[in-house]
Amino acid sequence: MSAAPIDSTLDDASIGPTLVRVTLLVAIVLVAALPEIAVAAAALGTWLARIGIGF
């Protein structure tokens, strides 16, 4: 068999490093997305303010 059994990939020795890698990856993606999120929030706020002023 070329595929490893599921239980061998989920032992305690591999869960820790995998969890650390996933956590770091999520943190890096969030930090990388922060400028885009801030720009989108500012644009949305400006748009909502204009609509509010228009009404």
mmCIF entry with sequence, helices, sheets and N, C-alpha, C, O atoms, coordinates in Angstrom:
data_MODEL
# 
_entry.id   MODEL 
# 
_entity.id                         1 
_entity.type                       polymer 
_entity.pdbx_number_of_molecules   1 
# 
_entity_poly.entity_id                      1 
_entity_poly.type                           'polypeptide(L)' 
_entity_poly.nstd_linkage                   no 
_entity_poly.nstd_monomer                   no 
_entity_poly.pdbx_seq_one_letter_code       MSAAPIDSTLDDASIGPTLVRVTLLVAIVLVAALPEIAVAAAALGTWLARIGIGF 
_entity_poly.pdbx_seq_one_letter_code_can   MSAAPIDSTLDDASIGPTLVRVTLLVAIVLVAALPEIAVAAAALGTWLARIGIGF 
_entity_poly.pdbx_strand_id                 A 
# 
loop_
_entity_poly_seq.entity_id 
_entity_poly_seq.num 
_entity_poly_seq.mon_id 
_entity_poly_seq.hetero 
1 1  MET n 
1 2  SER n 
1 3  ALA n 
1 4  ALA n 
1 5  PRO n 
1 6  ILE n 
1 7  ASP n 
1 8  SER n 
1 9  THR n 
1 10 LEU n 
1 11 ASP n 
1 12 ASP n 
1 13 ALA n 
1 14 SER n 
1 15 ILE n 
1 16 GLY n 
1 17 PRO n 
1 18 THR n 
1 19 LEU n 
1 20 VAL n 
1 21 ARG n 
1 22 VAL n 
1 23 THR n 
1 24 LEU n 
1 25 LEU n 
1 26 VAL n 
1 27 ALA n 
1 28 ILE n 
1 29 VAL n 
1 30 LEU n 
1 31 VAL n 
1 32 ALA n 
1 33 ALA n 
1 34 LEU n 
1 35 PRO n 
1 36 GLU n 
1 37 ILE n 
1 38 ALA n 
1 39 VAL n 
1 40 ALA n 
1 41 ALA n 
1 42 ALA n 
1 43 ALA n 
1 44 LEU n 
1 45 GLY n 
1 46 THR n 
1 47 TRP n 
1 48 LEU n 
1 49 ALA n 
1 50 ARG n 
1 51 ILE n 
1 52 GLY n 
1 53 ILE n 
1 54 GLY n 
1 55 PHE n 
# 
_struct_asym.id          A 
_struct_asym.entity_id   1 
# 
loop_
_struct_conf.conf_type_id 
_struct_conf.id 
_struct_conf.pdbx_PDB_helix_id 
_struct_conf.beg_label_comp_id 
_struct_conf.beg_label_asym_id 
_struct_conf.beg_label_seq_id 
_struct_conf.pdbx_beg_PDB_ins_code 
_struct_conf.end_label_comp_id 
_struct_conf.end_label_asym_id 
_struct_conf.end_label_seq_id 
_struct_conf.pdbx_end_PDB_ins_code 
_struct_conf.beg_auth_comp_id 
_struct_conf.beg_auth_asym_id 
_struct_conf.beg_auth_seq_id 
_struct_conf.end_auth_comp_id 
_struct_conf.end_auth_asym_id 
_struct_conf.end_auth_seq_id 
_struct_conf.pdbx_PDB_helix_class 
_struct_conf.details 
_struct_conf.pdbx_PDB_helix_length 
HELX_P HELX_P1 AA1 ILE A 6  ? THR A 9  ? ILE A 6  THR A 9  1 ? 4  
HELX_P HELX_P2 AA2 ASP A 12 ? GLY A 54 ? ASP A 12 GLY A 54 1 ? 43 
# 
_struct_conf_type.id          HELX_P 
_struct_conf_type.criteria    ? 
_struct_conf_type.reference   ? 
# 
loop_
_atom_site.group_PDB 
_atom_site.id 
_atom_site.type_symbol 
_atom_site.label_atom_id 
_atom_site.label_alt_id 
_atom_site.label_comp_id 
_atom_site.label_asym_id 
_atom_site.label_entity_id 
_atom_site.label_seq_id 
_atom_site.pdbx_PDB_ins_code 
_atom_site.Cartn_x 
_atom_site.Cartn_y 
_atom_site.Cartn_z 
_atom_site.occupancy 
_atom_site.B_iso_or_equiv 
_atom_site.pdbx_formal_charge 
_atom_site.auth_seq_id 
_atom_site.auth_comp_id 
_atom_site.auth_asym_id 
_atom_site.auth_atom_id 
_atom_site.pdbx_PDB_model_num 
ATOM 1   N N  . MET A 1 1  ? 0.836   -1.195 0.000  1.00 0.00 ? 1  MET A N  1 
ATOM 2   C CA . MET A 1 1  ? 0.000   0.000  0.000  1.00 0.00 ? 1  MET A CA 1 
ATOM 3   C C  . MET A 1 1  ? 0.871   1.245  0.000  1.00 0.00 ? 1  MET A C  1 
ATOM 4   O O  . MET A 1 1  ? 1.861   1.323  0.728  1.00 0.00 ? 1  MET A O  1 
ATOM 5   N N  . SER A 1 2  ? 0.499   2.211  -0.814 1.00 0.00 ? 2  SER A N  1 
ATOM 6   C CA . SER A 1 2  ? 1.271   3.448  -0.853 1.00 0.00 ? 2  SER A CA 1 
ATOM 7   C C  . SER A 1 2  ? 0.755   4.455  0.160  1.00 0.00 ? 2  SER A C  1 
ATOM 8   O O  . SER A 1 2  ? 1.503   5.323  0.610  1.00 0.00 ? 2  SER A O  1 
ATOM 9   N N  . ALA A 1 3  ? -0.520  4.347  0.524  1.00 0.00 ? 3  ALA A N  1 
ATOM 10  C CA . ALA A 1 3  ? -1.092  5.292  1.482  1.00 0.00 ? 3  ALA A CA 1 
ATOM 11  C C  . ALA A 1 3  ? -0.860  4.795  2.895  1.00 0.00 ? 3  ALA A C  1 
ATOM 12  O O  . ALA A 1 3  ? -0.995  3.604  3.177  1.00 0.00 ? 3  ALA A O  1 
ATOM 13  N N  . ALA A 1 4  ? -0.512  5.709  3.777  1.00 0.00 ? 4  ALA A N  1 
ATOM 14  C CA . ALA A 1 4  ? -0.293  5.343  5.174  1.00 0.00 ? 4  ALA A CA 1 
ATOM 15  C C  . ALA A 1 4  ? -1.637  5.174  5.866  1.00 0.00 ? 4  ALA A C  1 
ATOM 16  O O  . ALA A 1 4  ? -2.602  5.864  5.536  1.00 0.00 ? 4  ALA A O  1 
ATOM 17  N N  . PRO A 1 5  ? -1.699  4.267  6.815  1.00 0.00 ? 5  PRO A N  1 
ATOM 18  C CA . PRO A 1 5  ? -2.940  4.140  7.589  1.00 0.00 ? 5  PRO A CA 1 
ATOM 19  C C  . PRO A 1 5  ? -3.262  5.449  8.306  1.00 0.00 ? 5  PRO A C  1 
ATOM 20  O O  . PRO A 1 5  ? -2.365  6.188  8.711  1.00 0.00 ? 5  PRO A O  1 
ATOM 21  N N  . ILE A 1 6  ? -4.544  5.717  8.453  1.00 0.00 ? 6  ILE A N  1 
ATOM 22  C CA . ILE A 1 6  ? -4.961  6.994  9.032  1.00 0.00 ? 6  ILE A CA 1 
ATOM 23  C C  . ILE A 1 6  ? -4.430  7.152  10.450 1.00 0.00 ? 6  ILE A C  1 
ATOM 24  O O  . ILE A 1 6  ? -3.969  8.230  10.828 1.00 0.00 ? 6  ILE A O  1 
ATOM 25  N N  . ASP A 1 7  ? -4.496  6.073  11.242 1.00 0.00 ? 7  ASP A N  1 
ATOM 26  C CA . ASP A 1 7  ? -4.105  6.208  12.644 1.00 0.00 ? 7  ASP A CA 1 
ATOM 27  C C  . ASP A 1 7  ? -2.619  6.504  12.800 1.00 0.00 ? 7  ASP A C  1 
ATOM 28  O O  . ASP A 1 7  ? -2.221  7.064  13.822 1.00 0.00 ? 7  ASP A O  1 
ATOM 29  N N  . SER A 1 8  ? -1.789  6.150  11.831 1.00 0.00 ? 8  SER A N  1 
ATOM 30  C CA . SER A 1 8  ? -0.361  6.433  11.961 1.00 0.00 ? 8  SER A CA 1 
ATOM 31  C C  . SER A 1 8  ? -0.070  7.910  11.706 1.00 0.00 ? 8  SER A C  1 
ATOM 32  O O  . SER A 1 8  ? 0.962   8.419  12.143 1.00 0.00 ? 8  SER A O  1 
ATOM 33  N N  . THR A 1 9  ? -0.966  8.604  11.004 1.00 0.00 ? 9  THR A N  1 
ATOM 34  C CA . THR A 1 9  ? -0.737  10.027 10.754 1.00 0.00 ? 9  THR A CA 1 
ATOM 35  C C  . THR A 1 9  ? -1.330  10.888 11.860 1.00 0.00 ? 9  THR A C  1 
ATOM 36  O O  . THR A 1 9  ? -1.087  12.094 11.901 1.00 0.00 ? 9  THR A O  1 
ATOM 37  N N  . LEU A 1 10 ? -2.097  10.293 12.748 1.00 0.00 ? 10 LEU A N  1 
ATOM 38  C CA . LEU A 1 10 ? -2.758  11.068 13.794 1.00 0.00 ? 10 LEU A CA 1 
ATOM 39  C C  . LEU A 1 10 ? -2.207  10.757 15.181 1.00 0.00 ? 10 LEU A C  1 
ATOM 40  O O  . LEU A 1 10 ? -2.881  11.009 16.180 1.00 0.00 ? 10 LEU A O  1 
ATOM 41  N N  . ASP A 1 11 ? -0.996  10.216 15.261 1.00 0.00 ? 11 ASP A N  1 
ATOM 42  C CA . ASP A 1 11 ? -0.446  9.952  16.590 1.00 0.00 ? 11 ASP A CA 1 
ATOM 43  C C  . ASP A 1 11 ? 0.055   11.252 17.216 1.00 0.00 ? 11 ASP A C  1 
ATOM 44  O O  . ASP A 1 11 ? 0.164   12.276 16.541 1.00 0.00 ? 11 ASP A O  1 
ATOM 45  N N  . ASP A 1 12 ? 0.358   11.197 18.518 1.00 0.00 ? 12 ASP A N  1 
ATOM 46  C CA . ASP A 1 12 ? 0.724   12.410 19.256 1.00 0.00 ? 12 ASP A CA 1 
ATOM 47  C C  . ASP A 1 12 ? 1.983   13.069 18.708 1.00 0.00 ? 12 ASP A C  1 
ATOM 48  O O  . ASP A 1 12 ? 2.134   14.286 18.806 1.00 0.00 ? 12 ASP A O  1 
ATOM 49  N N  . ALA A 1 13 ? 2.881   12.288 18.139 1.00 0.00 ? 13 ALA A N  1 
ATOM 50  C CA . ALA A 1 13 ? 4.140   12.855 17.662 1.00 0.00 ? 13 ALA A CA 1 
ATOM 51  C C  . ALA A 1 13 ? 3.932   13.773 16.460 1.00 0.00 ? 13 ALA A C  1 
ATOM 52  O O  . ALA A 1 13 ? 4.713   14.702 16.253 1.00 0.00 ? 13 ALA A O  1 
ATOM 53  N N  . SER A 1 14 ? 2.897   13.530 15.670 1.00 0.00 ? 14 SER A N  1 
ATOM 54  C CA . SER A 1 14 ? 2.713   14.339 14.464 1.00 0.00 ? 14 SER A CA 1 
ATOM 55  C C  . SER A 1 14 ? 1.637   15.404 14.628 1.00 0.00 ? 14 SER A C  1 
ATOM 56  O O  . SER A 1 14 ? 1.617   16.369 13.865 1.00 0.00 ? 14 SER A O  1 
ATOM 57  N N  . ILE A 1 15 ? 0.748   15.258 15.595 1.00 0.00 ? 15 ILE A N  1 
ATOM 58  C CA . ILE A 1 15 ? -0.320  16.252 15.756 1.00 0.00 ? 15 ILE A CA 1 
ATOM 59  C C  . ILE A 1 15 ? 0.264   17.589 16.182 1.00 0.00 ? 15 ILE A C  1 
ATOM 60  O O  . ILE A 1 15 ? -0.136  18.628 15.658 1.00 0.00 ? 15 ILE A O  1 
ATOM 61  N N  . GLY A 1 16 ? 1.204   17.584 17.123 1.00 0.00 ? 16 GLY A N  1 
ATOM 62  C CA . GLY A 1 16 ? 1.780   18.836 17.615 1.00 0.00 ? 16 GLY A CA 1 
ATOM 63  C C  . GLY A 1 16 ? 2.404   19.671 16.510 1.00 0.00 ? 16 GLY A C  1 
ATOM 64  O O  . GLY A 1 16 ? 1.983   20.809 16.302 1.00 0.00 ? 16 GLY A O  1 
ATOM 65  N N  . PRO A 1 17 ? 3.393   19.147 15.794 1.00 0.00 ? 17 PRO A N  1 
ATOM 66  C CA . PRO A 1 17 ? 4.023   19.932 14.721 1.00 0.00 ? 17 PRO A CA 1 
ATOM 67  C C  . PRO A 1 17 ? 3.033   20.345 13.643 1.00 0.00 ? 17 PRO A C  1 
ATOM 68  O O  . PRO A 1 17 ? 3.125   21.454 13.115 1.00 0.00 ? 17 PRO A O  1 
ATOM 69  N N  . THR A 1 18 ? 2.090   19.476 13.308 1.00 0.00 ? 18 THR A N  1 
ATOM 70  C CA . THR A 1 18 ? 1.102   19.828 12.289 1.00 0.00 ? 18 THR A CA 1 
ATOM 71  C C  . THR A 1 18 ? 0.234   20.974 12.775 1.00 0.00 ? 18 THR A C  1 
ATOM 72  O O  . THR A 1 18 ? -0.062  21.897 12.015 1.00 0.00 ? 18 THR A O  1 
ATOM 73  N N  . LEU A 1 19 ? -0.179  20.923 14.039 1.00 0.00 ? 19 LEU A N  1 
ATOM 74  C CA . LEU A 1 19 ? -1.008  21.992 14.601 1.00 0.00 ? 19 LEU A CA 1 
ATOM 75  C C  . LEU A 1 19 ? -0.246  23.306 14.605 1.00 0.00 ? 19 LEU A C  1 
ATOM 76  O O  . LEU A 1 19 ? -0.815  24.359 14.319 1.00 0.00 ? 19 LEU A O  1 
ATOM 77  N N  . VAL A 1 20 ? 1.041   23.248 14.928 1.00 0.00 ? 20 VAL A N  1 
ATOM 78  C CA . VAL A 1 20 ? 1.859   24.461 14.917 1.00 0.00 ? 20 VAL A CA 1 
ATOM 79  C C  . VAL A 1 20 ? 1.947   25.015 13.500 1.00 0.00 ? 20 VAL A C  1 
ATOM 80  O O  . VAL A 1 20 ? 1.818   26.222 13.293 1.00 0.00 ? 20 VAL A O  1 
ATOM 81  N N  . ARG A 1 21 ? 2.166   24.136 12.526 1.00 0.00 ? 21 ARG A N  1 
ATOM 82  C CA . ARG A 1 21 ? 2.259   24.601 11.136 1.00 0.00 ? 21 ARG A CA 1 
ATOM 83  C C  . ARG A 1 21 ? 0.950   25.231 10.675 1.00 0.00 ? 21 ARG A C  1 
ATOM 84  O O  . ARG A 1 21 ? 0.959   26.281 10.033 1.00 0.00 ? 21 ARG A O  1 
ATOM 85  N N  . VAL A 1 22 ? -0.166  24.600 10.997 1.00 0.00 ? 22 VAL A N  1 
ATOM 86  C CA . VAL A 1 22 ? -1.465  25.133 10.574 1.00 0.00 ? 22 VAL A CA 1 
ATOM 87  C C  . VAL A 1 22 ? -1.717  26.475 11.240 1.00 0.00 ? 22 VAL A C  1 
ATOM 88  O O  . VAL A 1 22 ? -2.193  27.410 10.595 1.00 0.00 ? 22 VAL A O  1 
ATOM 89  N N  . THR A 1 23 ? -1.400  26.577 12.535 1.00 0.00 ? 23 THR A N  1 
ATOM 90  C CA . THR A 1 23 ? -1.609  27.835 13.258 1.00 0.00 ? 23 THR A CA 1 
ATOM 91  C C  . THR A 1 23 ? -0.755  28.945 12.666 1.00 0.00 ? 23 THR A C  1 
ATOM 92  O O  . THR A 1 23 ? -1.235  30.062 12.475 1.00 0.00 ? 23 THR A O  1 
ATOM 93  N N  . LEU A 1 24 ? 0.508   28.649 12.373 1.00 0.00 ? 24 LEU A N  1 
ATOM 94  C CA . LEU A 1 24 ? 1.384   29.659 11.775 1.00 0.00 ? 24 LEU A CA 1 
ATOM 95  C C  . LEU A 1 24 ? 0.882   30.059 10.394 1.00 0.00 ? 24 LEU A C  1 
ATOM 96  O O  . LEU A 1 24 ? 0.910   31.237 10.038 1.00 0.00 ? 24 LEU A O  1 
ATOM 97  N N  . LEU A 1 25 ? 0.426   29.086 9.620  1.00 0.00 ? 25 LEU A N  1 
ATOM 98  C CA . LEU A 1 25 ? -0.076  29.390 8.278  1.00 0.00 ? 25 LEU A CA 1 
ATOM 99  C C  . LEU A 1 25 ? -1.292  30.305 8.347  1.00 0.00 ? 25 LEU A C  1 
ATOM 100 O O  . LEU A 1 25 ? -1.393  31.270 7.589  1.00 0.00 ? 25 LEU A O  1 
ATOM 101 N N  . VAL A 1 26 ? -2.223  30.001 9.265  1.00 0.00 ? 26 VAL A N  1 
ATOM 102 C CA . VAL A 1 26 ? -3.413  30.839 9.419  1.00 0.00 ? 26 VAL A CA 1 
ATOM 103 C C  . VAL A 1 26 ? -3.016  32.239 9.859  1.00 0.00 ? 26 VAL A C  1 
ATOM 104 O O  . VAL A 1 26 ? -3.556  33.224 9.355  1.00 0.00 ? 26 VAL A O  1 
ATOM 105 N N  . ALA A 1 27 ? -2.067  32.338 10.806 1.00 0.00 ? 27 ALA A N  1 
ATOM 106 C CA . ALA A 1 27 ? -1.630  33.651 11.284 1.00 0.00 ? 27 ALA A CA 1 
ATOM 107 C C  . ALA A 1 27 ? -0.992  34.454 10.153 1.00 0.00 ? 27 ALA A C  1 
ATOM 108 O O  . ALA A 1 27 ? -1.255  35.649 10.018 1.00 0.00 ? 27 ALA A O  1 
ATOM 109 N N  . ILE A 1 28 ? -0.160  33.810 9.343  1.00 0.00 ? 28 ILE A N  1 
ATOM 110 C CA . ILE A 1 28 ? 0.499   34.511 8.236  1.00 0.00 ? 28 ILE A CA 1 
ATOM 111 C C  . ILE A 1 28 ? -0.538  34.995 7.223  1.00 0.00 ? 28 ILE A C  1 
ATOM 112 O O  . ILE A 1 28 ? -0.447  36.117 6.727  1.00 0.00 ? 28 ILE A O  1 
ATOM 113 N N  . VAL A 1 29 ? -1.518  34.151 6.919  1.00 0.00 ? 29 VAL A N  1 
ATOM 114 C CA . VAL A 1 29 ? -2.551  34.544 5.951  1.00 0.00 ? 29 VAL A CA 1 
ATOM 115 C C  . VAL A 1 29 ? -3.354  35.724 6.484  1.00 0.00 ? 29 VAL A C  1 
ATOM 116 O O  . VAL A 1 29 ? -3.660  36.654 5.737  1.00 0.00 ? 29 VAL A O  1 
ATOM 117 N N  . LEU A 1 30 ? -3.703  35.693 7.784  1.00 0.00 ? 30 LEU A N  1 
ATOM 118 C CA . LEU A 1 30 ? -4.480  36.793 8.358  1.00 0.00 ? 30 LEU A CA 1 
ATOM 119 C C  . LEU A 1 30 ? -3.685  38.086 8.338  1.00 0.00 ? 30 LEU A C  1 
ATOM 120 O O  . LEU A 1 30 ? -4.220  39.136 7.982  1.00 0.00 ? 30 LEU A O  1 
ATOM 121 N N  . VAL A 1 31 ? -2.408  38.024 8.718  1.00 0.00 ? 31 VAL A N  1 
ATOM 122 C CA . VAL A 1 31 ? -1.578  39.234 8.715  1.00 0.00 ? 31 VAL A CA 1 
ATOM 123 C C  . VAL A 1 31 ? -1.424  39.763 7.295  1.00 0.00 ? 31 VAL A C  1 
ATOM 124 O O  . VAL A 1 31 ? -1.446  40.974 7.074  1.00 0.00 ? 31 VAL A O  1 
ATOM 125 N N  . ALA A 1 32 ? -1.266  38.859 6.334  1.00 0.00 ? 32 ALA A N  1 
ATOM 126 C CA . ALA A 1 32 ? -1.125  39.288 4.943  1.00 0.00 ? 32 ALA A CA 1 
ATOM 127 C C  . ALA A 1 32 ? -2.416  39.923 4.432  1.00 0.00 ? 32 ALA A C  1 
ATOM 128 O O  . ALA A 1 32 ? -2.369  40.802 3.572  1.00 0.00 ? 32 ALA A O  1 
ATOM 129 N N  . ALA A 1 33 ? -3.565  39.492 4.947  1.00 0.00 ? 33 ALA A N  1 
ATOM 130 C CA . ALA A 1 33 ? -4.851  39.996 4.467  1.00 0.00 ? 33 ALA A CA 1 
ATOM 131 C C  . ALA A 1 33 ? -5.286  41.263 5.194  1.00 0.00 ? 33 ALA A C  1 
ATOM 132 O O  . ALA A 1 33 ? -6.244  41.908 4.769  1.00 0.00 ? 33 ALA A O  1 
ATOM 133 N N  . LEU A 1 34 ? -4.606  41.637 6.284  1.00 0.00 ? 34 LEU A N  1 
ATOM 134 C CA . LEU A 1 34 ? -5.059  42.791 7.067  1.00 0.00 ? 34 LEU A CA 1 
ATOM 135 C C  . LEU A 1 34 ? -5.159  44.076 6.248  1.00 0.00 ? 34 LEU A C  1 
ATOM 136 O O  . LEU A 1 34 ? -6.169  44.771 6.367  1.00 0.00 ? 34 LEU A O  1 
ATOM 137 N N  . PRO A 1 35 ? -4.180  44.429 5.431  1.00 0.00 ? 35 PRO A N  1 
ATOM 138 C CA . PRO A 1 35 ? -4.326  45.668 4.644  1.00 0.00 ? 35 PRO A CA 1 
ATOM 139 C C  . PRO A 1 35 ? -5.547  45.645 3.733  1.00 0.00 ? 35 PRO A C  1 
ATOM 140 O O  . PRO A 1 35 ? -6.265  46.641 3.636  1.00 0.00 ? 35 PRO A O  1 
ATOM 141 N N  . GLU A 1 36 ? -5.792  44.518 3.065  1.00 0.00 ? 36 GLU A N  1 
ATOM 142 C CA . GLU A 1 36 ? -6.954  44.427 2.189  1.00 0.00 ? 36 GLU A CA 1 
ATOM 143 C C  . GLU A 1 36 ? -8.243  44.542 2.988  1.00 0.00 ? 36 GLU A C  1 
ATOM 144 O O  . GLU A 1 36 ? -9.196  45.188 2.551  1.00 0.00 ? 36 GLU A O  1 
ATOM 145 N N  . ILE A 1 37 ? -8.271  43.908 4.171  1.00 0.00 ? 37 ILE A N  1 
ATOM 146 C CA . ILE A 1 37 ? -9.470  43.989 5.011  1.00 0.00 ? 37 ILE A CA 1 
ATOM 147 C C  . ILE A 1 37 ? -9.694  45.429 5.458  1.00 0.00 ? 37 ILE A C  1 
ATOM 148 O O  . ILE A 1 37 ? -10.828 45.909 5.459  1.00 0.00 ? 37 ILE A O  1 
ATOM 149 N N  . ALA A 1 38 ? -8.619  46.123 5.837  1.00 0.00 ? 38 ALA A N  1 
ATOM 150 C CA . ALA A 1 38 ? -8.747  47.512 6.289  1.00 0.00 ? 38 ALA A CA 1 
ATOM 151 C C  . ALA A 1 38 ? -9.229  48.408 5.149  1.00 0.00 ? 38 ALA A C  1 
ATOM 152 O O  . ALA A 1 38 ? -10.088 49.266 5.352  1.00 0.00 ? 38 ALA A O  1 
ATOM 153 N N  . VAL A 1 39 ? -8.678  48.210 3.955  1.00 0.00 ? 39 VAL A N  1 
ATOM 154 C CA . VAL A 1 39 ? -9.090  49.021 2.803  1.00 0.00 ? 39 VAL A CA 1 
ATOM 155 C C  . VAL A 1 39 ? -10.557 48.760 2.473  1.00 0.00 ? 39 VAL A C  1 
ATOM 156 O O  . VAL A 1 39 ? -11.311 49.694 2.201  1.00 0.00 ? 39 VAL A O  1 
ATOM 157 N N  . ALA A 1 40 ? -10.958 47.496 2.496  1.00 0.00 ? 40 ALA A N  1 
ATOM 158 C CA . ALA A 1 40 ? -12.352 47.167 2.194  1.00 0.00 ? 40 ALA A CA 1 
ATOM 159 C C  . ALA A 1 40 ? -13.287 47.760 3.244  1.00 0.00 ? 40 ALA A C  1 
ATOM 160 O O  . ALA A 1 40 ? -14.355 48.268 2.902  1.00 0.00 ? 40 ALA A O  1 
ATOM 161 N N  . ALA A 1 41 ? -12.898 47.702 4.518  1.00 0.00 ? 41 ALA A N  1 
ATOM 162 C CA . ALA A 1 41 ? -13.739 48.259 5.577  1.00 0.00 ? 41 ALA A CA 1 
ATOM 163 C C  . ALA A 1 41 ? -13.845 49.771 5.435  1.00 0.00 ? 41 ALA A C  1 
ATOM 164 O O  . ALA A 1 41 ? -14.920 50.340 5.628  1.00 0.00 ? 41 ALA A O  1 
ATOM 165 N N  . ALA A 1 42 ? -12.741 50.421 5.101  1.00 0.00 ? 42 ALA A N  1 
ATOM 166 C CA . ALA A 1 42 ? -12.768 51.877 4.928  1.00 0.00 ? 42 ALA A CA 1 
ATOM 167 C C  . ALA A 1 42 ? -13.637 52.256 3.731  1.00 0.00 ? 42 ALA A C  1 
ATOM 168 O O  . ALA A 1 42 ? -14.410 53.211 3.801  1.00 0.00 ? 42 ALA A O  1 
ATOM 169 N N  . ALA A 1 43 ? -13.512 51.514 2.641  1.00 0.00 ? 43 ALA A N  1 
ATOM 170 C CA . ALA A 1 43 ? -14.322 51.803 1.457  1.00 0.00 ? 43 ALA A CA 1 
ATOM 171 C C  . ALA A 1 43 ? -15.802 51.587 1.756  1.00 0.00 ? 43 ALA A C  1 
ATOM 172 O O  . ALA A 1 43 ? -16.647 52.384 1.347  1.00 0.00 ? 43 ALA A O  1 
ATOM 173 N N  . LEU A 1 44 ? -16.107 50.514 2.466  1.00 0.00 ? 44 LEU A N  1 
ATOM 174 C CA . LEU A 1 44 ? -17.500 50.237 2.810  1.00 0.00 ? 44 LEU A CA 1 
ATOM 175 C C  . LEU A 1 44 ? -18.043 51.317 3.734  1.00 0.00 ? 44 LEU A C  1 
ATOM 176 O O  . LEU A 1 44 ? -19.179 51.763 3.574  1.00 0.00 ? 44 LEU A O  1 
ATOM 177 N N  . GLY A 1 45 ? -17.226 51.740 4.709  1.00 0.00 ? 45 GLY A N  1 
ATOM 178 C CA . GLY A 1 45 ? -17.655 52.803 5.618  1.00 0.00 ? 45 GLY A CA 1 
ATOM 179 C C  . GLY A 1 45 ? -17.913 54.101 4.875  1.00 0.00 ? 45 GLY A C  1 
ATOM 180 O O  . GLY A 1 45 ? -18.897 54.789 5.146  1.00 0.00 ? 45 GLY A O  1 
ATOM 181 N N  . THR A 1 46 ? -17.040 54.438 3.944  1.00 0.00 ? 46 THR A N  1 
ATOM 182 C CA . THR A 1 46 ? -17.218 55.667 3.156  1.00 0.00 ? 46 THR A CA 1 
ATOM 183 C C  . THR A 1 46 ? -18.481 55.576 2.306  1.00 0.00 ? 46 THR A C  1 
ATOM 184 O O  . THR A 1 46 ? -19.243 56.537 2.204  1.00 0.00 ? 46 THR A O  1 
ATOM 185 N N  . TRP A 1 47 ? -18.694 54.406 1.696  1.00 0.00 ? 47 TRP A N  1 
ATOM 186 C CA . TRP A 1 47 ? -19.871 54.209 0.848  1.00 0.00 ? 47 TRP A CA 1 
ATOM 187 C C  . TRP A 1 47 ? -21.148 54.316 1.671  1.00 0.00 ? 47 TRP A C  1 
ATOM 188 O O  . TRP A 1 47 ? -22.114 54.953 1.248  1.00 0.00 ? 47 TRP A O  1 
ATOM 189 N N  . LEU A 1 48 ? -21.151 53.685 2.861  1.00 0.00 ? 48 LEU A N  1 
ATOM 190 C CA . LEU A 1 48 ? -22.337 53.747 3.722  1.00 0.00 ? 48 LEU A CA 1 
ATOM 191 C C  . LEU A 1 48 ? -22.578 55.170 4.203  1.00 0.00 ? 48 LEU A C  1 
ATOM 192 O O  . LEU A 1 48 ? -23.725 55.602 4.311  1.00 0.00 ? 48 LEU A O  1 
ATOM 193 N N  . ALA A 1 49 ? -21.502 55.905 4.494  1.00 0.00 ? 49 ALA A N  1 
ATOM 194 C CA . ALA A 1 49 ? -21.659 57.289 4.938  1.00 0.00 ? 49 ALA A CA 1 
ATOM 195 C C  . ALA A 1 49 ? -22.253 58.140 3.816  1.00 0.00 ? 49 ALA A C  1 
ATOM 196 O O  . ALA A 1 49 ? -23.103 58.994 4.069  1.00 0.00 ? 49 ALA A O  1 
ATOM 197 N N  . ARG A 1 50 ? -21.812 57.913 2.582  1.00 0.00 ? 50 ARG A N  1 
ATOM 198 C CA . ARG A 1 50 ? -22.349 58.686 1.459  1.00 0.00 ? 50 ARG A CA 1 
ATOM 199 C C  . ARG A 1 50 ? -23.831 58.383 1.255  1.00 0.00 ? 50 ARG A C  1 
ATOM 200 O O  . ARG A 1 50 ? -24.630 59.284 0.999  1.00 0.00 ? 50 ARG A O  1 
ATOM 201 N N  . ILE A 1 51 ? -24.186 57.103 1.370  1.00 0.00 ? 51 ILE A N  1 
ATOM 202 C CA . ILE A 1 51 ? -25.599 56.740 1.204  1.00 0.00 ? 51 ILE A CA 1 
ATOM 203 C C  . ILE A 1 51 ? -26.415 57.363 2.339  1.00 0.00 ? 51 ILE A C  1 
ATOM 204 O O  . ILE A 1 51 ? -27.516 57.867 2.117  1.00 0.00 ? 51 ILE A O  1 
ATOM 205 N N  . GLY A 1 52 ? -25.862 57.325 3.556  1.00 0.00 ? 52 GLY A N  1 
ATOM 206 C CA . GLY A 1 52 ? -26.570 57.912 4.696  1.00 0.00 ? 52 GLY A CA 1 
ATOM 207 C C  . GLY A 1 52 ? -26.763 59.406 4.523  1.00 0.00 ? 52 GLY A C  1 
ATOM 208 O O  . GLY A 1 52 ? -27.822 59.945 4.844  1.00 0.00 ? 52 GLY A O  1 
ATOM 209 N N  . ILE A 1 53 ? -25.727 60.079 4.009  1.00 0.00 ? 53 ILE A N  1 
ATOM 210 C CA . ILE A 1 53 ? -25.822 61.524 3.783  1.00 0.00 ? 53 ILE A CA 1 
ATOM 211 C C  . ILE A 1 53 ? -26.812 61.798 2.648  1.00 0.00 ? 53 ILE A C  1 
ATOM 212 O O  . ILE A 1 53 ? -27.553 62.780 2.678  1.00 0.00 ? 53 ILE A O  1 
ATOM 213 N N  . GLY A 1 54 ? -26.810 60.905 1.639  1.00 0.00 ? 54 GLY A N  1 
ATOM 214 C CA . GLY A 1 54 ? -27.708 61.093 0.507  1.00 0.00 ? 54 GLY A CA 1 
ATOM 215 C C  . GLY A 1 54 ? -29.171 61.001 0.905  1.00 0.00 ? 54 GLY A C  1 
ATOM 216 O O  . GLY A 1 54 ? -30.010 61.734 0.381  1.00 0.00 ? 54 GLY A O  1 
ATOM 217 N N  . PHE A 1 55 ? -29.477 60.101 1.835  1.00 0.00 ? 55 PHE A N  1 
ATOM 218 C CA . PHE A 1 55 ? -30.857 60.001 2.297  1.00 0.00 ? 55 PHE A CA 1 
ATOM 219 C C  . PHE A 1 55 ? -31.103 61.085 3.328  1.00 0.00 ? 55 PHE A C  1 
ATOM 220 O O  . PHE A 1 55 ? -32.208 61.192 3.860  1.00 0.00 ? 55 PHE A O  1 
# 
